[in-house]
Amino acid sequence: MLEDIAWYRHAEDAETASFWRMARKLPSLLRQAFATAWAASPAWTATAVGLNVVAGVATTTALLAVSDVTGTLFAAPPTWERVLAASPSLVLLAAATAARAGLGIGAGFAQQRLNPLVLNRTEREFYQLITDVPRAAFDDDAFADRLKAAKDRGSRAVVDLVGDVVDLVTAAVTVAAVAVALAVIEPVLIPMLFAAALPTGWAAVRSARLMYVSNRSRVSRRRRLWMVEFLMDNRWTADDLRYHEAGPWLRGQHQAMVDAETQADFEVIRSQTVTRAVGQVISGAAVAAVYGVLLWLLATGTVPLAVAAAAVVALGQGSVAMSNLLIAVNTVYEDGLYAADRHEFDAIAAERIAAQPHLTALSATEQDPLPVPEVIELVDVSFRYPGKDADAVTGVSLAIRRGETTALVGENGSGKTTVAKLLSGLYTPTSGQILWDGVDIALIDPARWRCHVAVIAQQVQRWPFTAELSVRLGRSHAPADRDRLVAAARDAGALDLIEGFEHGWNQLLDAEYRSGTDLSGGQWQRLSSARGLYRDYDGLLVADEPSAALDARAEAALFDTLRARAGRAATVLISHRLQGVVHADQIAVLEEGKLIELGPHTDLVAAGGAYAELWGLQARSYATE
Ligand SMILES: Nc1ncnc2c1ncn2[C@@H]1O[C@H](COP(=O)(O)OP(=O)(O)OP(=O)(O)O)[C@@H](O)[C@H]1O
């Protein structure tokens, strides 16, 4: 369970890739990175690439100028006349060197400007997709894997890839520039460029791989380590850790893993050092061979001394650029594999967004919001959570009328919250329809009807905002309405609480920040109700166990608030405390996802079925208390 799927997905590929396999993938990766960079900023992309190319021209110019200078000076013993004769080339050399340095700085600046722009864009796209994707996606383990892969390394790799590609272009341009200069100076020297650079390049690539393979073998342990660290350093487990004196055990686990990590670090450092040493030895031998060949060429008169001197300078620069190029190819390939995770996630999320019934419906041309519905009908509605082999809700048919309260009751897991989620549009029925005054809402844009739905959710969300924002989140896109804020807080029993805060409505509700505070479970629930009530404009209000954490007084006040909607708005109330639902116009009893009884309290009690049994149990337990 602790395996990191996201990491492993491409590990095999990256570990075993041959250089040629990497090279074959390069064009598509270059295209991809270029497209990403261009989309983020055409101007900075063009500047970064353009300056690098011009810097390459300056490199060639500088090397040819070196050749000219050495040619003039070494043709015979140098005299002042020869130095003067070489001065135009010396000036050119100085200018080209300065230009190359300046262009390098400019290219670096352009690349650094580009990176945050690419990051900005990829982040924006990611959070747009993730907040637009239908809710059901979050119940799908395959989607969760893709999401994790994209988030863990994928998004970062998309950004890194752009930088890697610029590095690759820089190295390639420098190698090409040196090769062009050598071709002009003495073509026979070109192969030497590779001979000297390949061993160090190989060592650098192998070193990176060793680190990669080490990381890969340690990923399960690291995930466990992160989990144990989180369990020790976050406030949500801080209480339980101390209640159960679990600290020493967790610390022991942590220390064992940290020790193992240290050992693994030692291992990888040792093998990297050996690899580098081998690379240096071979490279040293190769350099010696190159100089040997140069000397031989000099001795045989194939190459004059002046050309050999220029060649030494060119080969020095060329070998650095060559090993940079090899490293860049490796990095582009590796980051390219992870960037593919992000692209894959984007495609899957976009596909899920596009597959929503309202987007495929032929009739989805109307834009105006629907009117507040007179009747909402569930027609033979079934729903199965993704990846499950049984329905959570099966064949439920039910009419919810404006002005009435419908209560949903039933045992744990009987499907009440699922019905509430279907009603509020979080999920689309697997089969059956939800009709608003006869219109199937699955086929129209949720923006046209969701404005009429307010929810007080069973799972109380502790938004770490100010009290005002926490309530206003119910309609965050609209300007704050002070009167409505006060009314919603009062109706939810949260007004005294908020006004009693040190900073009133501006009180930050997060104890992890300065002057922030935490609340009790019931206080959080009151705020959650206030949020739902603030959103509500007499459309459909779904209240799912809104009083589970409330004291008796607050519960009675909240039920009064809900009851006050009678005659003007539709209310769906889920509650295990049947005292709170006796006034409902109709009570729907669910059992294993099916609607088994429906009617007002008195009828259901008289019928002597499941509801009557539950009612009897609760009445008896109150009577004995
Ligand atoms: N996101 C989910 N993914 C998979 N199965 C789920 C999910 N949410 C709920 N279920 C399953 O669907 C069934 C109905 O759950 P639901 O939350 O609707 O029950 P409930 O009647 O509201 O229960 P409770 O009284 O405990 O709140 C249960 O078997 C539950 O395990």
The ligand as an SDF file (V2000), in Angstrom:
LIG
                    3D

 31 33  0  0  0  0  0  0  0  0999 V2000
  -17.5720    8.0540   -2.1460 N   0  0  0  0  0  0  0  0  0  0  0  0
  -17.9910    6.8000   -2.0110 C   0  0  0  0  0  0  0  0  0  0  0  0
  -17.4030    5.8100   -2.7100 N   0  0  0  0  0  0  0  0  0  0  0  0
  -17.8330    4.5480   -2.5960 C   0  0  0  0  0  0  0  0  0  0  0  0
  -18.8440    4.1630   -1.8300 N   0  0  0  0  0  0  0  0  0  0  0  0
  -19.4480    5.1000   -1.0980 C   0  0  0  0  0  0  0  0  0  0  0  0
  -19.0560    6.4550   -1.1450 C   0  0  0  0  0  0  0  0  0  0  0  0
  -19.8460    7.1590   -0.3090 N   0  0  0  0  0  0  0  0  0  0  0  0
  -20.6970    6.2740    0.2260 C   0  0  0  0  0  0  0  0  0  0  0  0
  -20.4720    5.0370   -0.2370 N   0  0  0  0  0  0  0  0  0  0  0  0
  -21.2380    3.8140    0.0760 C   0  0  0  0  0  0  0  0  0  0  0  0
  -22.5630    4.0470   -0.3640 O   0  0  0  0  0  0  0  0  0  0  0  0
  -23.5020    3.5070    0.5720 C   0  0  0  0  0  0  0  0  0  0  0  0
  -24.4700    4.5950    1.0090 C   0  0  0  0  0  0  0  0  0  0  0  0
  -23.7420    5.5770    1.7170 O   0  0  0  0  0  0  0  0  0  0  0  0
  -24.4120    6.9070    2.2430 P   0  0  0  0  0  0  0  0  0  0  0  0
  -23.3140    7.8180    2.6750 O   0  0  0  0  0  0  0  0  0  0  0  0
  -25.3530    7.4090    1.2220 O   0  0  0  0  0  0  0  0  0  0  0  0
  -25.2080    6.3610    3.5110 O   0  0  0  0  0  0  0  0  0  0  0  0
  -26.0300    7.1540    4.6180 P   0  0  0  0  0  0  0  0  0  0  0  0
  -27.3940    6.5460    4.6450 O   0  0  0  0  0  0  0  0  0  0  0  0
  -25.9510    8.6100    4.4020 O   0  0  0  0  0  0  0  0  0  0  0  0
  -25.2020    6.7130    5.9150 O   0  0  0  0  0  0  0  0  0  0  0  0
  -24.9510    7.4890    7.3230 P   0  0  0  0  0  0  0  0  0  0  0  0
  -26.2210    7.3760    8.1140 O   0  0  0  0  0  0  0  0  0  0  0  0
  -23.8610    6.6800    7.9410 O   0  0  0  0  0  0  0  0  0  0  0  0
  -24.5510    8.8790    7.0130 O   0  0  0  0  0  0  0  0  0  0  0  0
  -22.6730    2.9240    1.7030 C   0  0  0  0  0  0  0  0  0  0  0  0
  -22.5820    1.5360    1.5030 O   0  0  0  0  0  0  0  0  0  0  0  0
  -21.3190    3.5520    1.5530 C   0  0  0  0  0  0  0  0  0  0  0  0
  -20.3030    2.6950    1.9780 O   0  0  0  0  0  0  0  0  0  0  0  0
  1  2  1  0
  2  3  1  0
  2  7  2  0
  3  4  2  0
  4  5  1  0
  5  6  2  0
  6  7  1  0
  6 10  1  0
  7  8  1  0
  8  9  2  0
  9 10  1  0
 10 11  1  0
 11 12  1  0
 11 30  1  0
 12 13  1  0
 13 14  1  0
 13 28  1  0
 14 15  1  0
 15 16  1  0
 16 17  2  0
 16 18  1  0
 16 19  1  0
 19 20  1  0
 20 21  2  0
 20 22  1  0
 20 23  1  0
 23 24  1  0
 24 25  2  0
 24 26  1  0
 24 27  1  0
 28 29  1  0
 28 30  1  0
 30 31  1  0
M  END
$$$$
